[in-house]
Amino acid sequence: MGTVNPVSELLDLFGGLRPTLRAIGEKHPNLIQNWEKAGYIPKYRRPQITAAARKKRLQLPAEL
């Protein structure tokens, strides 16, 4: 059984690449694509993601 990529989970939660970018206030898809390649979300981006999830009333998984 493999581990779940946190970036994939994030994209699923927000509804895809573009909705995620809009939610966190970014424009460039390569930002999140780089996270996918690396397999993690940089820690300094987490407050931005948490605020976006809160605004959309989404529950972030604990591992994000």
C-alpha positions, -999 to 999 in steps of 0.1 A, spaced: 0 0 0 15 33 -11 15 67 6 -8 94 -6 8 124 -22 -2 155 -1 -2 176 -32 -27 153 -49 -49 154 -18 -47 192 -19 -57 194 -56 -86 170 -49 -98 191 -20 -99 224 -39 -112 208 -72 -81 207 -94 -50 227 -104 -66 260 -114 -91 262 -86 -63 256 -61 -42 283 -77 -71 308 -75 -78 298 -39 -42 305 -28 -38 336 -49 -12 323 -73 -12 323 -111 15 300 -124 6 263 -127 43 253 -125 43 263 -88 20 234 -79 35 211 -106 68 216 -89 53 206 -56 39 174 -73 73 165 -86 89 170 -52 60 152 -34 55 178 -7 41 212 0 67 237 12 61 247 49 62 284 42 31 279 19 10 261 46 -4 293 62 -16 304 27 -32 271 21 -48 270 55 -63 304 51 -77 295 16 -92 263 30 -107 282 59 -122 308 36 -138 280 15 -148 261 46 -128 230 36 -113 206 61 -76 200 55 -62 166 62 -39 165 92 -9 154 71 -10 186 50 
